Amino acid sequence: MNAIVIFFSHAGDNYAVGNIEVGNTKIVAEYISEITGADQFEIVTHKYDGMAYNPLIKLAKEEAQNGELPPYEGEVPNLSKYDVIFIGGPIWWGTYPQVMFTLFKDINLDGKTVIPFTTHEGSGLANCVSDVKKAFPKATVKHEFSIYGHEVRTGRAKVEKWLKSIAQE
Ligand SMILES: Cc1cc2nc3c(=O)[nH]c(=O)nc-3n(C[C@H](O)[C@H](O)[C@H](O)COP(=O)(O)O)c2cc1C
C-alpha cells in the first residue's frame, strides 16, 4: 500500500509523561513508518512552543470552544499518489487539536482510505472518528486505533499488532 502518516504531536510539558522531547503521537507515527514504510507529514505550529501544561490546557480549550483554526508551517505534500492516509494526533478536549482541522480544510481525501489514530490519557478515540468522517465524507474511514500517551514508549508491540490486523484484511 502507498501510505502516508499525517500527524500532529506536541513535545514539551505534558500530562502523565512530564517534559518530553519527542511527543507521544510522533513516536507512534515513527512506529507506523518503520513497520509499513509509510511517508510522513508532520503538522507543525510554533504557537504552543515552551508552554507549560496548565496554560496550554486553557488555550486549547478556548481554541476548541471558538472553533479556531491556527495556521501550520509548510505545505502539505501532494496526496494523489497515496491510497492510505493515517491521521494521528493527541486528544485535546475530546478531539484532535484545532490546528489539525486547519489542515483538514486544505486537503481532499475523496476515495482514500483514512485510518485515524490517537494518543490520549483516558478519552480513547473520543470524537476523532466522527470528526474525521465529517471532514472527509467521501473517504472510507476505518481501522481506527488509540493508545495511552504514557504507554507509547513501551507500546511498539501494540502498534505492530494493530497494523498486522489491518494488513490481514
Ligand atoms: C491541551 C491538552 C488537552 C488534553 N485533553 C485531553 C483529553 O480531553 N482527553 C485525554 O484523554 N487526554 C487529553 N490530553 C492528554 C493528551 O491527549 C496525551 O498526553 C497525548 O498522548 C499527547 O500526545 P502528544 O505528546 O503527541 O502531543 C490533553 C493534553 C493536552 C496538552
The ligand as an ORCA input file, in Angstrom:
! r2SCAN-3c Opt
* xyz 0 1
  C      -4.157     20.730     25.802
  C      -4.318     19.293     26.147
  C      -5.592     18.740     26.240
  C      -5.760     17.376     26.513
  N      -7.034     16.863     26.566
  C      -7.196     15.520     26.757
  C      -8.493     14.922     26.730
  O      -9.518     15.581     26.553
  N      -8.573     13.575     26.925
  C      -7.479     12.781     27.120
  O      -7.619     11.576     27.269
  N      -6.225     13.326     27.137
  C      -6.053     14.662     26.947
  N      -4.786     15.202     26.944
  C      -3.618     14.297     27.047
  C      -3.026     14.010     25.664
  O      -4.007     13.581     24.748
  C      -1.936     12.928     25.728
  O      -0.967     13.280     26.668
  C      -1.299     12.686     24.369
  O      -0.609     11.462     24.383
  C      -0.334     13.793     23.963
  O       0.228     13.470     22.717
  P       1.434     14.297     22.096
  O       2.609     14.132     23.013
  O       1.664     13.612     20.771
  O       1.016     15.707     21.919
  C      -4.611     16.558     26.718
  C      -3.333     17.126     26.666
  C      -3.179     18.469     26.398
  C      -1.795     19.052     26.336
*
